[in-house]
Amino acid sequence: MKGIFQNKWSVIGIAVFCAILWGSAFPVLKVSYEEMQMMPDDIIAKIVFAGMRFLLAGIIVLGMLLIISPNRLKVTKKQLFVLIILGIVQTSLQYYFFYNGLAKVSGMQGAILSSAGTFFTVILAHFYYKNDRLSWKKVVGIIAGFTGIAVANWGQEFQLSFQWDGEGFMIFAGITNAIAMIMAKELATGIHPFAVTGWQLTLGAFLLLLIGVPQMTADSIVFTPLGWGLLIYSAILSALAFGLWYSLLKFNHAGELSMYKFIIPGAGAILSAMFIPGENLNFFIVVSIALVAAGIIVVNYKGRKIKETSQT
């Protein structure tokens, strides 16, 4: 298995596969909302649905860790407190914004808007880490990325569309994700990445369900065989993508892998156009994907000399 996660071509293949999995989440969620008859303004239904997905995903990740390295499941009281905080921020808060924001925008817009988290992480790192300052290259990448995000919201009538509980919530989800990334790096030291992911997904999901289930109204979510299938798939894609990605990170440089995340908005937009009725790729979406992808590549790309130095 170690060879698979180190071989150049298998690494590329797995990284691309993970990006496509993450990209597929956007049409899956949009179709799930329609299939399960969840109203766009029904916040509680989205909270419960997110809680169900991530509880299942967390259990799958912890189950994987139980098979691979059972001792890694154990955490101290101090570590448990850290995991609860991460669960609140990275799962409960982030996906509150994400699930409710996605209900108000198209799947293609959601795929592009979600990339804001990458650029916010670069900005926050500048203020938090002395050795990770903004450079002209990163600034160019950030400008390209946010320009792409803005272009995604221009309609055919050349009018900028923006809703606080739609596009705004997607941006807030990106900011929350960036904050959670810094928190995880600083607070979760000494905890296995699978344990961090599994526990924070599970704990965050419990909070979502604790808040949402008592407030649910009858028939706010209508479960169908297809709906259950989409829910299970969305949970599996999260667990599988995280598991494979962390396995790649164990044997490869994070910066080199992060560049492949430029595929996520493109995959999300293309799959949304394929599977969501009424959504079609247009000039603005194509330009937006190109700008966001270029921005992600630029902020993560390291020159040959820098790579060789880091490897040494």
N, C-alpha and C positions, 0 to 999 in steps of 0.2 A: 504493500500500500504506500510505503514511503516513496518508492520509485515513481508511482503514479502521480504523486503530488509534487514531484521534483522535475519530471520530464517536461521539457519545454512545450511540446505540442499538447500533452495531456493537461498541463496547467492552463494553457490558453483555452482548450476545449471546456474544461470544468468552469473556468471563470466566466466564459461566454454563456454556458448553460445556467449558471447561477443568476446572471444578469437577466436572461430571458425569463427565468422563473419569477424573479421579482417584478419584471415588467408585466407578466401575465396577471399579476394581482389586480391591476386596474380594471380590465374588462371583466374579470371574475367577480369583483365586488359590485360593479355597476349592474351586471346581469343578475347577481344575487338580490340586489335591492328590488329589481323589477319582478323577479320570479317569486320572491317572498312577500311582495306587495307592501314593502316598507315605504312609507311616505317620506318625501325629501325633508320635511320639517319635523319628523318624529325622531328627536334626539335620543330618547330612551331606547328605542328599538335598535339604533346604531350602536349604542353603548353595550347592550346585551349581546348583540351579534359579534361585536369585537371581542367581548369577554369570552364568549364561547370558542371563538377561533383561537385566541392566544392561550387559553387554558389548555386546549388540546395540543397546540404547538409546543407549549412549555413541557407538558407531560411527555411528548415524543422526544424532545431534546434531552430531558433528564433520563428517559429510558435508554437513549443511545449512550449516555455517559455511564449509566449503571452497567451496561454491557462492556464498554471500553475500559473504564477505570472507576470502579465502585467507590473507592476511597475519596475521589474528588467531589463526591456529592456532599460530603460533610462540610459544614461551615460553622465558624464560631459565632457567639452572640453579637460581637462587633461586626462581623461580616454580614450577618443576617440583617442588621440594621441598615447597612450600606445597600444590600440587595432590595430591601423594602423601599428605600429612597429611589433607587434606580427603577424599580417596578412602577412607582408612582409617576416618575418623570418620563421614562422611556417607553412605557407601555400605556398606562392609564391616560396621562395627559396628552402625549403625542398622538395616540390613536383616537382620542376623543375629537381632537381637531381634524385628524386625517379622515376618519370615517364620515363625519358630518360635513366636512368641506367637500369631499368627493361626491357627495349626494347632490351638490349644487353646481358642479362643473362637469364637463364632458370627460370621458375616460382619457382622451388624448391630452386635454389640458392638465388633468390630474397627474399624468405620467411626467409631464414637463415641469409642472409646478413643484412636484416632490423633489426635484433635483436641487432646489434652493438650499436644502440642508447641507449639501456638499460645500457650497460657497460660504454659507454662514459659519461652517466649521473652520474653514481657512481664515476667516476674519477673526473669529474668537481666539483661535490659536495665536494670532499675532499679538493680542493683548495679554495672553496667559503664559506663553512660553517665549523665553528670550532667544532660544535657538530656532524659532519657527516664525520669523518675522515676514511681513509682506514684502515681496520683491516686485519689480516692474512686471515680471512675467506673470506672477500670481494676480496682480491688479488687472492686467489685460485679460486673463482668464475669467476673473470675477465679473468684469464689465461685459464680456461676451456672454457669460452665463445668464446674468440678470437681464441683458438685452433680449436674449432668447426667451426668457420667461415672460417679459413684457410683450414680445411679438405674439406669443401664444394666445394672448387675450385680445388681440385685434381681430375684429370680425370682418366679413366681406364688405361691410359698409364703412370701413375705416373708422370705427368708433371703439374706443377702449372700454371694455366691460370689466367691472370689478364689484364683487359683493363681499362684505366683511365675513359673512358666514359661509362663503364659498371659496373664492380665491384667497381671501384673507385667512381663513382657517388652514388652508393648505400651506400658506407661508408660515403661519404660526407653528404648524407641525414640523416644518423644516427647521425653524429656530429652536424648538424644543428638542429635536433630534441632535442638533449641533451641541446644545448644552449638555445633553445626556452623554454624548461621545466624550466630551472633556471630563465629565464626572466619572464615567466608567474607567477612563484611563488613569485618573488620579486616585479614586477611592477603591476600585476593585482589584488592586494589586494583590497578588498571592492567591487569587481565586481562579480556577480553571475557566477559560472562556466559555466552554459548554455549560458549566455550572452558573456562570454569570447570566448567560442567555436564558437557560432553562428556568432558573429561579425568578429572574426579573419578569419574564413572560408570565409565569404562573402566578406570582404575587400580584402583579399589575392586573392580570385578568380577574383574579378574585375580587379586587377592589371595584373594577368595572361592573361585575355581576352583583356585588353587594349593593352598589348604588342603583343599578338599573332594574334588576328583577322585581323588587318591591313596588316600583313605579310603573311597571308594564301594564298596558291595557289589553283587553281581550282582542285577539286577532291583529295585534300590531305587527306580528311576524307570523306569516302563514307558511309553515314548513311543508315542502313537497319533496318527493324523491330527488328531483334535480337540485332543489335547494340544499338538501342534506349533502348531496354529492359535491356541490360547489363549496360548502362550508368545510368539508373534510379535505378537499383538494387544497383550499387556501391555507389550512393548518399545516398540511404536509409540505407544501411548497416553502413555507416559512422555516420549518424545522430542517428540511433537506438543504435549502439554500444556505442557512446559517451554518449547518454542520459541515458542508463541503467548503464554504468560504473560510471558516476558522481552521480547517485542515490545511488549506492552501497557505494561510497566513503563518502557520507553524513552520513551513519550509521555504517560504518566499518573502521577498520584501513587500511591505504594505503599499509603498508608493507605486510599485510596478503593477500590483493587482488593482489598485484603485482606479487606474486608467480605464479598466474594462467596464467600469460603472457608467461610462458614456453610452453603453448599449441599452441601459434600462429605459431612459425616456423614449428612445427610438422603438424598442421592442414593445413598450407599453402603448405607444401611439398606433403602431402598425396593427397590433393585436386588437386594440379597441376598434379600429376601423373595420377589421375583419369580423368581429363577433358582436358588436353593439349596433343595433339597427339605428340608422340615421346619422351615424358618425362616418365622416369621410375625410381622408387626407386632403388638405388644401395647401396653397402656397405659403400661408402664414405658419402652418404647423411644420411643414418641411424646413423652412428657414429657421424656425425656432429650435427644432431638433438639432440642426447643424450647428447653431450657435452654442446651445447648451453642451453638446458633445465636445465641441472644440474647447469650450471653457473648462470642462472637467479634465480633458487631456492636458491642457496647458498648465493648470494649477497642480497637477500630480506628476507631470513629466520631469524626470531628472536626466541630465546629460550623461554621456558615457563616463566621463571622468568622475562625476559625483557618484555614479553607481559603483565604479571600481573602488573608490575610496571607502564607501560604506561597506562593501563586501570585504575589503581588507581588514 
